[in-house]
Amino acid sequence: MSAALRTAVCAALPWVLGGSMLSAQFAAPSAVVRTTPAMPARGSVAWLEVEDDRSRNDQSPLTAVEGEAAGEPLHFEKVERGFVALVGIPLEGGDTLAVALRLSRQARADSTRVGLLVRHPSYPSERLKVPPRMVQYDSATRARVESEQARALEVSRRSHETPRLWAEPLTLPRDSRITSAYGGAREYNGQVTSRHMGTDFAGAVGTPVGAAARGVVALVADFYLAGRAVYLDHGAGLVTGYFHLSQADVAEGDTVAAGQRIGAVGRTGRVTGPHLHWIMRYGGISVDPMSLARLEKAGTVNSKQ
């Protein structure tokens, strides 16, 4: 890849994020890169859009775009003005997210890297008093937890092999108040031991839980921490999980529609009371599920039905 191409793409990025379409002029191929929202938050998802630099009339049109960010492949779709993909942004990290892109034009393909500007939101802290057994594991329990985490991450890995099934907008799994948001530091018995990596919804035991979007039931299991859990593979890297259920009303391999009942609120696993804990992952990256629920459709995205 030429240095000119790398400079052309990176030079366009800050202007695009600021709302302008300004691109530098070079003899080598260039493209315009933008995100929706313009400066996404750590721990969220965003749309990444790549399109031809329309100020150039000396280069062939883009025919394909491939990419990777934070170790996860990006699934670009052809849309009216160019190509768009969902990108997961890890909670931890600096002020930029490095994205590797491969831009194809007829018989030519060029690779480049861009740095997406990201912001650091302020997440709340929670102080919880719990029995010591809930935060101190013996060796057998720790081995069980690690094994269950590996099973869940395998669902996330395989989701990159599933075609996109979901469509905007998402359907919230519960029509109830949110009792705990994503990202908060969890202080158990005076020690910060974790972050809250999902969204909690209020609910009495037995009240319904629905699928956030169309997907395939990838895993139904009884886990030490999550209790009775259902994982849905929505394709193109997107997975949601529904924890602490009193019952699961679906089986592995089922295809479910957005809003379809998949289980009921419970208090199984490591909990202090009944509620639904809803998680979302892009590949292995845990993100705020509400960030996709709130995310505006990119101007060029065609939803899958």
C-alpha positions as a Markdown table, in Angstrom:
| # | Residue | x | y | z |
|---|---|---|---|---|
| 1 | Met | 0.0 | 0.0 | 0.0 |
| 2 | Ser | 1.3 | 3.5 | -0.9 |
| 3 | Ala | 1.9 | 6.1 | 1.8 |
| 4 | Ala | -0.3 | 8.4 | -0.4 |
| 5 | Leu | -3.3 | 6.2 | 0.0 |
| 6 | Arg | -2.9 | 6.0 | 3.8 |
| 7 | Thr | -2.6 | 9.7 | 4.0 |
| 8 | Ala | -5.6 | 10.3 | 1.8 |
| 9 | Val | -8.0 | 8.2 | 3.8 |
| 10 | Cys | -6.8 | 9.4 | 7.2 |
| 11 | Ala | -6.8 | 13.0 | 6.1 |
| 12 | Ala | -10.5 | 12.7 | 5.1 |
| 13 | Leu | -11.6 | 11.2 | 8.5 |
| 14 | Pro | -11.5 | 14.2 | 10.9 |
| 15 | Trp | -13.4 | 16.4 | 8.4 |
| 16 | Val | -16.0 | 13.7 | 7.8 |
| 17 | Leu | -16.5 | 13.3 | 11.6 |
| 18 | Gly | -17.0 | 17.0 | 11.8 |
| 19 | Gly | -19.7 | 16.9 | 9.2 |
| 20 | Ser | -17.7 | 18.1 | 6.2 |
| 21 | Met | -17.0 | 16.1 | 3.0 |
| 22 | Leu | -13.5 | 17.5 | 2.5 |
| 23 | Ser | -10.9 | 15.0 | 1.2 |
| 24 | Ala | -7.3 | 15.5 | 0.4 |
| 25 | Gln | -6.3 | 15.2 | -3.2 |
| 26 | Phe | -3.7 | 12.6 | -4.2 |
| 27 | Ala | -2.8 | 10.6 | -7.3 |
| 28 | Ala | -3.3 | 7.3 | -5.3 |
| 29 | Pro | -6.9 | 6.1 | -4.7 |
| 30 | Ser | -8.7 | 7.7 | -1.8 |
| 31 | Ala | -12.1 | 7.2 | 0.0 |
| 32 | Val | -14.3 | 9.0 | 2.5 |
| 33 | Val | -14.8 | 7.4 | 5.9 |
| 34 | Arg | -17.4 | 8.4 | 8.5 |
| 35 | Thr | -19.1 | 7.0 | 11.5 |
| 36 | Thr | -22.7 | 7.3 | 12.8 |
| 37 | Pro | -22.7 | 8.8 | 15.4 |
| 38 | Ala | -19.9 | 11.2 | 14.5 |
| 39 | Met | -17.9 | 10.4 | 17.7 |
| 40 | Pro | -19.1 | 7.1 | 19.1 |
| 41 | Ala | -18.5 | 6.2 | 22.8 |
| 42 | Arg | -16.3 | 3.5 | 24.2 |
| 43 | Gly | -18.5 | 0.5 | 25.0 |
| 44 | Ser | -20.9 | 1.1 | 22.1 |
| 45 | Val | -21.6 | 0.1 | 18.5 |
| 46 | Ala | -21.6 | 2.5 | 15.6 |
| 47 | Trp | -22.0 | 2.5 | 11.8 |
| 48 | Leu | -18.9 | 2.7 | 9.8 |
| 49 | Glu | -19.4 | 4.0 | 6.3 |
| 50 | Val | -16.9 | 4.0 | 3.4 |
| 51 | Glu | -17.6 | 5.6 | 0.1 |
| 52 | Asp | -15.8 | 6.9 | -2.9 |
| 53 | Asp | -14.2 | 10.3 | -2.8 |
| 54 | Arg | -16.6 | 12.1 | -5.1 |
| 55 | Ser | -14.2 | 14.9 | -5.8 |
| 56 | Arg | -12.0 | 12.4 | -7.7 |
| 57 | Asn | -12.8 | 11.5 | -11.3 |
| 58 | Asp | -9.5 | 9.6 | -11.9 |
| 59 | Gln | -10.3 | 6.4 | -10.0 |
| 60 | Ser | -12.5 | 3.4 | -10.5 |
| 61 | Pro | -15.6 | 3.0 | -8.2 |
| 62 | Leu | -15.3 | 0.9 | -5.1 |
| 63 | Thr | -16.5 | -2.7 | -5.7 |
| 64 | Ala | -15.9 | -4.1 | -2.2 |
| 65 | Val | -14.7 | -3.2 | 1.3 |
| 66 | Glu | -13.4 | -5.5 | 3.9 |
| 67 | Gly | -12.1 | -4.6 | 7.4 |
| 68 | Glu | -11.3 | -5.4 | 10.9 |
| 69 | Ala | -11.4 | -3.4 | 14.2 |
| 70 | Ala | -10.4 | -4.5 | 17.7 |
| 71 | Gly | -9.6 | -8.0 | 16.5 |
| 72 | Glu | -13.1 | -8.5 | 15.0 |
| 73 | Pro | -14.0 | -8.7 | 11.3 |
| 74 | Leu | -16.4 | -6.1 | 9.9 |
| 75 | His | -19.3 | -7.2 | 7.7 |
| 76 | Phe | -19.7 | -4.5 | 5.0 |
| 77 | Glu | -22.9 | -4.3 | 3.0 |
| 78 | Lys | -23.3 | -2.5 | -0.3 |
| 79 | Val | -25.6 | 0.4 | 0.0 |
| 80 | Glu | -26.7 | 3.3 | -2.2 |
| 81 | Arg | -23.6 | 5.6 | -1.7 |
| 82 | Gly | -21.0 | 3.0 | -0.7 |
| 83 | Phe | -20.5 | 0.4 | 2.0 |
| 84 | Val | -21.5 | 0.2 | 5.6 |
| 85 | Ala | -20.7 | -2.1 | 8.6 |
| 86 | Leu | -21.5 | -2.2 | 12.3 |
| 87 | Val | -18.4 | -1.8 | 14.4 |
| 88 | Gly | -18.0 | -2.7 | 18.1 |
| 89 | Ile | -15.9 | -0.4 | 20.2 |
| 90 | Pro | -14.4 | -1.9 | 23.4 |
| 91 | Leu | -15.0 | -0.2 | 26.7 |
| 92 | Glu | -11.3 | 0.2 | 27.5 |
| 93 | Gly | -8.8 | 2.0 | 25.3 |
| 94 | Gly | -7.6 | 5.3 | 24.1 |
| 95 | Asp | -9.1 | 8.2 | 22.2 |
| 96 | Thr | -9.0 | 6.5 | 18.8 |
| 97 | Leu | -10.0 | 3.0 | 17.5 |
| 98 | Ala | -7.7 | 1.6 | 14.8 |
| 99 | Val | -9.6 | 0.1 | 11.8 |
| 100 | Ala | -7.9 | -1.8 | 9.0 |
| 101 | Leu | -9.6 | -1.5 | 5.6 |
| 102 | Arg | -9.1 | -3.3 | 2.3 |
| 103 | Leu | -10.6 | -1.2 | -0.6 |
| 104 | Ser | -11.2 | -3.0 | -3.9 |
| 105 | Arg | -11.7 | -1.3 | -7.2 |
| 106 | Gln | -12.0 | -3.7 | -10.2 |
| 107 | Ala | -8.7 | -5.5 | -10.5 |
| 108 | Arg | -6.9 | -3.4 | -7.8 |
| 109 | Ala | -7.1 | -3.7 | -4.0 |
| 110 | Asp | -5.4 | -1.4 | -1.5 |
| 111 | Ser | -5.0 | -1.7 | 2.3 |
| 112 | Thr | -5.0 | 1.1 | 4.7 |
| 113 | Arg | -5.6 | 2.0 | 8.4 |
| 114 | Val | -7.7 | 4.8 | 9.9 |
| 115 | Gly | -8.1 | 6.0 | 13.4 |
| 116 | Leu | -11.7 | 6.6 | 14.4 |
| 117 | Leu | -12.2 | 9.3 | 17.1 |
| 118 | Val | -14.1 | 7.9 | 20.1 |
| 119 | Arg | -15.2 | 9.5 | 23.4 |
| 120 | His | -15.1 | 8.2 | 27.0 |
| 121 | Pro | -18.5 | 8.4 | 28.6 |
| 122 | Ser | -18.9 | 8.7 | 32.4 |
| 123 | Tyr | -20.3 | 5.5 | 33.8 |
| 124 | Pro | -21.8 | 5.3 | 37.3 |
| 125 | Ser | -20.5 | 3.3 | 40.2 |
| 126 | Glu | -22.6 | 0.9 | 42.4 |
| 127 | Arg | -21.8 | -0.3 | 45.9 |
| 128 | Leu | -23.3 | -3.7 | 46.8 |
| 129 | Lys | -23.2 | -5.7 | 49.9 |
| 130 | Val | -23.4 | -9.4 | 49.2 |
| 131 | Pro | -22.5 | -12.7 | 50.9 |
| 132 | Pro | -18.7 | -13.4 | 50.5 |
| 133 | Arg | -19.5 | -16.7 | 48.6 |
| 134 | Met | -20.9 | -14.5 | 45.7 |
| 135 | Val | -17.5 | -12.9 | 45.0 |
| 136 | Gln | -15.0 | -15.5 | 46.3 |
| 137 | Tyr | -14.8 | -18.7 | 44.3 |
| 138 | Asp | -13.2 | -22.0 | 45.2 |
| 139 | Ser | -11.1 | -23.6 | 42.5 |
| 140 | Ala | -14.0 | -25.8 | 41.3 |
| 141 | Thr | -16.3 | -22.8 | 41.0 |
| 142 | Arg | -13.7 | -20.8 | 39.2 |
| 143 | Ala | -13.1 | -23.6 | 36.7 |
| 144 | Arg | -16.8 | -23.8 | 36.1 |
| 145 | Val | -17.1 | -20.1 | 35.5 |
| 146 | Glu | -14.2 | -20.0 | 33.1 |
| 147 | Ser | -15.6 | -23.0 | 31.1 |
| 148 | Glu | -19.0 | -21.3 | 30.9 |
| 149 | Gln | -17.5 | -18.1 | 29.7 |
| 150 | Ala | -15.6 | -20.0 | 27.0 |
| 151 | Arg | -18.9 | -21.5 | 25.8 |
| 152 | Ala | -20.5 | -18.1 | 25.6 |
| 153 | Leu | -17.5 | -16.6 | 23.7 |
| 154 | Glu | -17.7 | -19.5 | 21.2 |
| 155 | Val | -21.2 | -18.3 | 20.3 |
| 156 | Ser | -19.8 | -14.9 | 19.7 |
| 157 | Arg | -17.0 | -16.3 | 17.5 |
| 158 | Arg | -19.4 | -18.3 | 15.4 |
| 159 | Ser | -21.8 | -15.4 | 14.9 |
| 160 | His | -19.3 | -14.0 | 12.3 |
| 161 | Glu | -20.2 | -17.1 | 10.2 |
| 162 | Thr | -23.9 | -16.4 | 10.2 |
| 163 | Pro | -25.5 | -14.0 | 7.6 |
| 164 | Arg | -27.1 | -10.9 | 9.1 |
| 165 | Leu | -30.7 | -11.7 | 10.3 |
| 166 | Trp | -31.6 | -8.6 | 12.3 |
| 167 | Ala | -33.1 | -5.4 | 11.2 |
| 168 | Glu | -33.6 | -2.0 | 12.8 |
| 169 | Pro | -35.1 | -0.9 | 15.0 |
| 170 | Leu | -34.4 | -3.3 | 17.9 |
| 171 | Thr | -37.2 | -4.4 | 20.2 |
| 172 | Leu | -36.4 | -4.0 | 23.9 |
| 173 | Pro | -36.7 | -7.3 | 25.7 |
| 174 | Arg | -38.8 | -5.9 | 28.5 |
| 175 | Asp | -41.4 | -3.1 | 28.6 |
| 176 | Ser | -40.3 | -2.0 | 32.1 |
| 177 | Arg | -37.9 | 0.4 | 33.8 |
| 178 | Ile | -34.2 | 0.0 | 33.6 |
| 179 | Thr | -32.8 | -0.6 | 37.1 |
| 180 | Ser | -29.1 | -0.7 | 36.2 |
| 181 | Ala | -27.4 | 0.6 | 33.1 |
| 182 | Tyr | -24.3 | -0.7 | 31.2 |
| 183 | Gly | -20.8 | 0.2 | 32.2 |
| 184 | Gly | -21.0 | 1.0 | 35.9 |
| 185 | Ala | -18.2 | -0.1 | 38.2 |
| 186 | Arg | -19.4 | -2.7 | 40.6 |
| 187 | Glu | -18.0 | -2.5 | 44.2 |
| 188 | Tyr | -18.7 | -5.6 | 46.1 |
| 189 | Asn | -18.2 | -5.4 | 49.9 |
| 190 | Gly | -15.9 | -2.4 | 49.5 |
| 191 | Gln | -13.8 | -3.7 | 46.5 |
| 192 | Val | -14.2 | -2.8 | 42.9 |
| 193 | Thr | -14.2 | -6.2 | 41.2 |
| 194 | Ser | -16.0 | -5.8 | 37.9 |
| 195 | Arg | -18.1 | -3.6 | 35.6 |
| 196 | His | -21.8 | -4.1 | 34.8 |
| 197 | Met | -21.6 | -5.3 | 31.2 |
| 198 | Gly | -25.3 | -5.3 | 30.4 |
| 199 | Thr | -28.7 | -3.5 | 31.0 |
| 200 | Asp | -31.0 | -4.6 | 33.8 |
| 201 | Phe | -34.8 | -4.5 | 33.5 |
| 202 | Ala | -37.2 | -4.7 | 36.4 |
| 203 | Gly | -39.6 | -7.6 | 36.4 |
| 204 | Ala | -41.4 | -10.1 | 38.7 |
| 205 | Val | -40.6 | -13.8 | 38.4 |
| 206 | Gly | -42.5 | -15.3 | 35.4 |
| 207 | Thr | -43.0 | -12.0 | 33.5 |
| 208 | Pro | -42.2 | -12.3 | 29.8 |
| 209 | Val | -38.8 | -11.7 | 28.1 |
| 210 | Gly | -38.8 | -11.1 | 24.3 |
| 211 | Ala | -36.1 | -11.4 | 21.6 |
| 212 | Ala | -34.5 | -8.0 | 20.7 |
| 213 | Ala | -34.3 | -8.9 | 17.0 |
| 214 | Arg | -34.6 | -11.8 | 14.6 |
| 215 | Gly | -32.0 | -14.5 | 15.3 |
| 216 | Val | -31.2 | -18.1 | 15.9 |
| 217 | Val | -31.1 | -19.6 | 19.4 |
| 218 | Ala | -27.4 | -20.4 | 19.8 |
| 219 | Leu | -27.2 | -21.5 | 23.4 |
| 220 | Val | -29.6 | -22.4 | 26.3 |
| 221 | Ala | -27.8 | -23.1 | 29.5 |
| 222 | Asp | -27.8 | -22.9 | 33.3 |
| 223 | Phe | -24.7 | -21.0 | 34.2 |
| 224 | Tyr | -23.2 | -20.2 | 37.7 |
| 225 | Leu | -23.2 | -16.4 | 37.2 |
| 226 | Ala | -25.9 | -15.9 | 34.5 |
| 227 | Gly | -28.3 | -18.6 | 35.8 |
| 228 | Arg | -30.7 | -19.8 | 33.2 |
| 229 | Ala | -29.5 | -18.0 | 30.0 |
| 230 | Val | -30.5 | -17.8 | 26.4 |
| 231 | Tyr | -28.1 | -16.5 | 23.7 |
| 232 | Leu | -29.3 | -15.4 | 20.3 |
| 233 | Asp | -27.1 | -15.2 | 17.2 |
| 234 | His | -28.4 | -12.4 | 15.0 |
| 235 | Gly | -25.7 | -12.8 | 12.4 |
| 236 | Ala | -22.8 | -10.7 | 11.1 |
| 237 | Gly | -21.2 | -10.7 | 14.5 |
| 238 | Leu | -24.1 | -9.6 | 16.6 |
| 239 | Val | -25.2 | -11.6 | 19.7 |
| 240 | Thr | -27.6 | -10.9 | 22.6 |
| 241 | Gly | -27.9 | -12.7 | 25.9 |
| 242 | Tyr | -30.8 | -12.9 | 28.4 |
| 243 | Phe | -29.8 | -13.9 | 31.9 |
| 244 | His | -31.3 | -15.0 | 35.3 |
| 245 | Leu | -34.4 | -16.5 | 33.6 |
| 246 | Ser | -36.9 | -18.6 | 35.5 |
| 247 | Gln | -37.6 | -20.5 | 32.3 |
| 248 | Ala | -36.5 | -20.7 | 28.7 |
| 249 | Asp | -39.3 | -21.1 | 26.1 |
| 250 | Val | -37.0 | -21.8 | 23.2 |
| 251 | Ala | -34.5 | -24.5 | 22.2 |
| 252 | Glu | -31.1 | -24.3 | 20.5 |
| 253 | Gly | -31.5 | -24.1 | 16.8 |
| 254 | Asp | -34.9 | -22.3 | 16.9 |
| 255 | Thr | -35.2 | -19.2 | 14.7 |
| 256 | Val | -37.1 | -16.4 | 16.6 |
| 257 | Ala | -38.7 | -13.2 | 15.4 |
| 258 | Ala | -38.1 | -9.7 | 17.0 |
| 259 | Gly | -40.4 | -9.5 | 20.1 |
| 260 | Gln | -41.1 | -13.2 | 20.3 |
| 261 | Arg | -41.2 | -14.5 | 23.8 |
| 262 | Ile | -38.1 | -16.5 | 24.6 |
| 263 | Gly | -38.4 | -16.9 | 28.4 |
| 264 | Ala | -39.4 | -15.4 | 31.6 |
| 265 | Val | -37.8 | -13.2 | 34.3 |
| 266 | Gly | -36.3 | -15.0 | 37.2 |
| 267 | Arg | -33.6 | -14.9 | 39.9 |
| 268 | Thr | -31.4 | -17.7 | 38.9 |
| 269 | Gly | -27.6 | -17.5 | 39.0 |
| 270 | Arg | -25.7 | -14.8 | 41.0 |
| 271 | Val | -28.4 | -12.3 | 41.7 |
| 272 | Thr | -29.8 | -10.4 | 44.7 |
| 273 | Gly | -33.3 | -10.3 | 43.3 |
| 274 | Pro | -35.5 | -11.0 | 40.2 |
| 275 | His | -34.7 | -9.0 | 37.0 |
| 276 | Leu | -33.6 | -9.5 | 33.4 |
| 277 | His | -29.9 | -8.9 | 32.7 |
| 278 | Trp | -29.6 | -8.2 | 28.9 |
| 279 | Ile | -26.2 | -8.2 | 27.2 |
| 280 | Met | -24.9 | -7.6 | 23.7 |
| 281 | Arg | -21.7 | -8.5 | 22.0 |
| 282 | Tyr | -20.1 | -7.7 | 18.7 |
| 283 | Gly | -18.0 | -10.8 | 18.3 |
| 284 | Gly | -16.1 | -11.0 | 21.6 |
| 285 | Ile | -16.6 | -7.2 | 22.4 |
| 286 | Ser | -19.2 | -6.5 | 25.1 |
| 287 | Val | -21.1 | -3.3 | 24.3 |
| 288 | Asp | -24.0 | -1.4 | 25.7 |
| 289 | Pro | -27.1 | -3.0 | 24.1 |
| 290 | Met | -29.0 | 0.3 | 24.4 |
| 291 | Ser | -26.4 | 1.9 | 22.1 |
| 292 | Leu | -27.8 | -0.2 | 19.2 |
| 293 | Ala | -31.4 | 0.4 | 20.4 |
| 294 | Arg | -30.7 | 4.2 | 20.2 |
| 295 | Leu | -28.5 | 4.1 | 17.1 |
| 296 | Glu | -29.9 | 6.0 | 14.2 |
| 297 | Lys | -29.9 | 4.2 | 10.9 |
| 298 | Ala | -27.0 | 5.3 | 8.8 |
| 299 | Gly | -28.1 | 7.3 | 5.9 |
| 300 | Thr | -27.2 | 4.7 | 3.3 |
| 301 | Val | -28.1 | 1.5 | 5.3 |
| 302 | Asn | -30.6 | -0.9 | 3.8 |
| 303 | Ser | -32.0 | -3.1 | 6.7 |
| 304 | Lys | -32.4 | -6.8 | 6.3 |
| 305 | Gln | -35.9 | -8.1 | 6.6 |
